[in-house]
């Protein structure tokens, strides 16, 4: 089951007030072919300021049009590449330089993104507000996730209930991963699905540490 983005757009339009950010699978044909299938759950997008609805999927087709794209998407691109191509961060050192990275942003066409708040936000997200958005729109968001049918979910919304609800919905066993420097990261899995409860990619965490923990959790699950 893979969501028809445009059918679900009508649901989003009814559920959220304008302006609305239409999200989901960036490129359905590419998503169908890739293994494993990855969904990133983010907080919200920056408001575009002109009151228009916009398709966030089109933005993910070429994020480099945004001058500050690396703040969020460098970690996402590297982590996604490491999972799909079974590479450690150390094996991607050449790939991670800015020039090479910009030439490989198209990997975002292979994954799905959803925002908990689909009306857009300001420069700095408020966690309490993102949590309120999730509580208000929980049923729709969980349906969207289910229809996207990812193998791997990386929950970067910082809403604990997202992790709890998805773990319960798919009967996932909760586990704890401990990094070499003793940080603990919650994840849950069964033999079909993995969810990682993680930091937002725009957080002040070094690229190598951020990506390495995601890739290592994935390897443990695989």
Secondary structure as UniProt FT lines:
FT   HELIX           5..15
FT   STRAND          21..22
FT   STRAND          24..25
FT   HELIX           28..33
FT   STRAND          38..42
FT   STRAND          54..55
FT   HELIX           56..61
FT   HELIX           63..65
FT   TURN            67..68
FT   HELIX           69..84
FT   TURN            85..86
FT   HELIX           90..92
FT   TURN            93..96
FT   HELIX           98..102
FT   TURN            103..104
FT   HELIX           105..110
FT   STRAND          112..115
FT   TURN            118..119
FT   HELIX           127..148
FT   STRAND          152..155
FT   HELIX           160..169
FT   TURN            170..171
FT   STRAND          173..178
FT   TURN            180..181
FT   STRAND          184..189
FT   STRAND          194..197
FT   TURN            201..202
FT   HELIX           207..221
//
